[in-house]
Structures are given as structure tokens and as C-alpha cells.
Amino acid sequence: MSDLSPAALNLMAEFFKVLSEISRLQILCALKPGAKNVTEIIETTGLGQANVSKHLKILTHAGIVCRQQQGSCVYYQISNPFIFELCELVCNSLTMQIEHQNQQLEELRALHQARL
């Protein structure tokens, strides 16, 4: 990454900004099994219609989600499946971090108990 231009780094930052909103992550999780229309996404996530539409527009603009017209309905699906690999990497990293913190807490508790 050290050889990336500021413009490229900006694009990367913008991509991560898209993923920094919980509602968008909920929508991505809802779409993981397959394409859904807005009504189905609302039912799965519990989010409001205006909220879902707004976030789908952002996800589509970022190239993470694509839309496909089927009759009178528009279906959304993941256009870039690597997004779930990225999420898995983040989840694994967070799990390791939490486990490390828990281990440190246990060591502190043991030290505190030894002093009593």
C-alpha cells in the first residue's frame, strides 16, 4: 500500500466509509443468501423503506450491490462477493483481539487475587 497514490488511498477510504454504517452491513447480510427486492430486505432487516432505499443507492454506487429489473420489481444482489471475505477477516481479527483482552483481564484478576 505504501506505493499507492493519494487518489487511490482516497478511493480506498471512501470504500471503507460505505462499510462503516450498520444499516448497510445489515443489508449486505440480508443479501448474502441471494437477490432480494426492497420489501424482502425490509422484512429481513427490520429497517424502514426510506432507510433501505437510501443505503441501497449508496451500496450500488460503490459497486458492492447491483440491481436488476424483473418485471415490475427491482432485485438487489451482491455484485462483489469478496465483501464477505473482507468481513470475515475483520470478524476474525476482532475475535482474536477480544480473546487477547479477555486473557489480559484474567491475568489481572489472578494477580489481584494473589495479592489478597
C-alpha positions in Angstrom: 0.0 0.0 0.0 2.9 2.4 0.5 3.2 3.0 -3.2 -0.5 3.9 -3.7 -1.2 7.5 -4.7 -3.2 9.8 -2.5 -6.1 9.5 -5.1 -6.0 5.7 -4.8 -5.9 5.9 -1.0 -8.9 8.2 -1.1 -10.9 5.7 -3.2 -10.0 3.0 -0.6 -11.1 5.3 2.3 -14.4 6.0 0.5 -15.0 2.3 0.1 -14.4 1.6 3.8 -16.8 4.5 4.6 -19.5 2.7 2.8 -19.0 -0.3 5.1 -18.9 1.9 8.2 -22.7 2.1 8.6 -24.5 -0.7 10.5 -27.7 -0.5 8.3 -25.6 -1.1 5.1 -24.0 -4.1 6.8 -27.4 -5.4 7.7 -28.5 -5.1 4.1 -25.4 -6.9 2.9 -26.1 -9.7 5.4 -29.7 -9.9 4.1 -28.4 -10.2 0.5 -25.8 -12.8 1.3 -28.2 -15.8 0.5 -29.3 -14.2 -2.7 -31.1 -11.4 -4.5 -34.0 -9.7 -2.8 -36.3 -6.8 -3.5 -36.7 -3.9 -1.2 -39.7 -5.4 0.6 -37.8 -8.6 1.3 -34.8 -6.6 2.6 -37.1 -4.6 4.8 -38.7 -7.8 6.2 -35.2 -9.3 6.8 -33.6 -6.3 8.4 -36.5 -4.5 10.1 -35.3 -1.2 8.6 -37.6 1.4 7.2 -38.3 1.7 3.5 -36.7 5.1 3.1 -33.6 4.0 5.0 -33.2 0.8 2.9 -33.6 2.7 -0.3 -31.1 5.3 0.7 -28.5 2.7 1.7 -29.1 0.6 -1.4 -28.3 3.6 -3.5 -25.0 4.1 -1.7 -24.1 0.4 -1.9 -25.0 0.4 -5.6 -23.0 3.5 -6.3 -20.0 1.9 -4.5 -20.3 -1.2 -6.8 -20.9 -3.6 -3.9 -24.6 -4.2 -4.8 -26.2 -4.3 -8.3 -29.8 -4.0 -9.2 -31.8 -6.0 -11.7 -35.3 -5.3 -13.0 -37.6 -8.3 -13.1 -41.0 -7.3 -14.3 -42.3 -4.5 -12.1 -39.8 -5.4 -9.3 -36.2 -4.4 -8.8 -34.0 -7.1 -7.2 -30.7 -6.3 -5.5 -27.8 -8.7 -5.2 -24.2 -8.6 -4.1 -22.1 -7.7 -7.1 -18.7 -8.1 -5.4 -18.8 -11.4 -3.3 -15.3 -10.6 -1.9 -17.0 -8.3 0.5 -17.9 -11.3 2.7 -14.3 -12.4 2.7 -13.3 -8.9 3.9 -16.0 -9.0 6.6 -14.8 -12.5 7.7 -11.2 -11.1 8.0 -12.4 -8.3 10.2 -14.5 -10.6 12.3 -11.6 -13.0 12.8 -9.3 -10.1 13.8 -11.9 -8.7 16.2 -12.3 -12.2 17.8 -8.6 -12.5 18.3 -8.4 -9.0 19.8 -11.3 -9.8 22.2 -9.7 -13.1 23.2 -6.4 -11.4 23.9 -8.1 -8.7 26.0 -10.0 -11.4 27.9 -6.7 -13.2 28.6 -5.2 -10.0 29.9 -8.2 -9.4 32.2 -7.9 -13.0 33.6 -4.2 -12.4 34.3 -5.1 -9.1 36.1 -7.8 -10.9 38.1 -5.3 -13.7 39.1 -2.7 -11.1 40.1 -5.3 -9.2 42.1 -6.4 -12.4 43.9 -2.8 -13.4 44.6 -2.3 -10.0 46.4 -5.4 -10.6 48.6 
